[in-house]
Amino acid sequence: MLGKLDRRSLIGKAAGLALAVGPGAAIPGTAFAAVRREPLARVIVDNDFAGDPDGLIALAHQVASRSSRCVLITSSTLDRRFAAMGGLDPDTTAAQGAKAARDLLARMGRSDLCPVLAGSESPGPESGPESGPKGGTQAAQAIVAEAMRDDPLPLFFACGGPLTNLAQALRIEPRIAARMTLVWLGGDGYPGGGDEYNLSADLAAARYVIERSGIALWQIPMPTYAQCQISIADFEVNVRDISATTQWLYERYAALPPFVKLGGAIGCGDSALVLLTAISAATSRSRTQTARRILDDARYGDEIPGRTIRVIEELDVRLLLSDFVAAMRAPA
């Protein structure tokens, strides 16, 4: 039988537990059945991984996603001027980008996830000097192989850089245009357009893909992807020390060349690709419009009769960033 002091102690401890847990809160140690999540799409991730580190942030997020299956990673080349300014060998930036992607996968314990291939070191839809005997680089050939493979899951080509690798793949096998959806971060805003890096770095490839292929296109122009930012303070306090992976991602920004001037925030526009292909496109605003030709100065020209595209105008950045942080915290 409990004495008075024992009963008071027991009641006090029970009350303390109730206050600590709170109404509706989970009791520590409670086991929950996991919400079932299955991949709803295959994704080919294509980016200039030797450039801005936000491509690697997006790749880490895409790899960590449980609702899409990353089936191929391809690296595109950098504009030679920017490569030289950053102290990189301008002849090997696609290869350097592929290495960075492999390094990231290794840190995430996912080295065996999928092939990681360097694309063309030369811009343009034509095959460069590194092409194989079948025409096109290994990356372009792998894009074709994945697109032509029978699989019940739809295929997205998520591109956060110039469209070089996709254009070369389309030249090898035009039929892949009907077997995938391109989600591309590129081009300036409508109606005028103008200079934007991912477009201007390979105008010829963009023209080939948009004007000649007929591939289904979701375009995320610069005013839209610029909405995706995370403050440096937020990254340092809430993201950097989550894991060795997030620390490595932070170090990519600490190692940026001197000509890159950061203010109070880091642009993470490439992560818009993850939002639309692996989380949800339902809460982002878009419109369907007639595609436009691309002029020599990167402005938009005449409409292309019969060619429609989806233009993303507003992104659900809260959903994107909260999912990124949670994905980085979740066990592999």
Stockholm file with secondary structure:
# STOCKHOLM 1.0

chainA/1-332         MLGKLDRRSLIGKAAGLALAVGPGAAIPGTAFAAVRREPLARVIVDNDFAGDPDGLIALAHQVASRSSRCVLITSSTLDRRFAAMGGLDPDTTAAQGAKAARDLLARMGRSDLCPVLAGSESPGPESGPESGPKGGTQAAQAIVAEAMRDDPLPLFFACGGPLTNLAQALRIEPRIAARMTLVWLGGDGYPGGGDEYNLSADLAAARYVIERSGIALWQIPMPTYAQCQISIADFEVNVRDISATTQWLYERYAALPPFVKLGGAIGCGDSALVLLTAISAATSRSRTQTARRILDDARYGDEIPGRTIRVIEELDVRLLLSDFVAAMRAPA
#=GR chainA/1-332 SS CCCHHHHHHHHHHHHHHHHHHCTTCCCTTCCCCCCCCCCCCEEEEEECTTSCTHHHHHHHHHHHCSSSEEEEEEECCCCHHHHHHTTCCTTSHHHHHHHHHHHHHHHTTCTTSSCEEECCSSCSSSCCTTCCTTSSCHHHHHHHHHHHSCCSSCEEEEESSCSHHHHHHHHHCGGGGGGCEEEEECSCCTTTBCCCHHHHTTHHHHHIIIIIICCEEEEECHHHHTTCEEEHHHIIIIIGGGCHHHHHHHHHHHTCCTTCCCCSEEECGGGHHHIIIIICSTTSEEEEEEEEEECTTSBEEEEEEEEEEEEEEECCHHHHHHHHHHHHHSCC
#=GC SS_cons         CCCHHHHHHHHHHHHHHHHHHCTTCCCTTCCCCCCCCCCCCEEEEEECTTSCTHHHHHHHHHHHCSSSEEEEEEECCCCHHHHHHTTCCTTSHHHHHHHHHHHHHHHTTCTTSSCEEECCSSCSSSCCTTCCTTSSCHHHHHHHHHHHSCCSSCEEEEESSCSHHHHHHHHHCGGGGGGCEEEEECSCCTTTBCCCHHHHTTHHHHHIIIIIICCEEEEECHHHHTTCEEEHHHIIIIIGGGCHHHHHHHHHHHTCCTTCCCCSEEECGGGHHHIIIIICSTTSEEEEEEEEEECTTSBEEEEEEEEEEEEEEECCHHHHHHHHHHHHHSCC
//
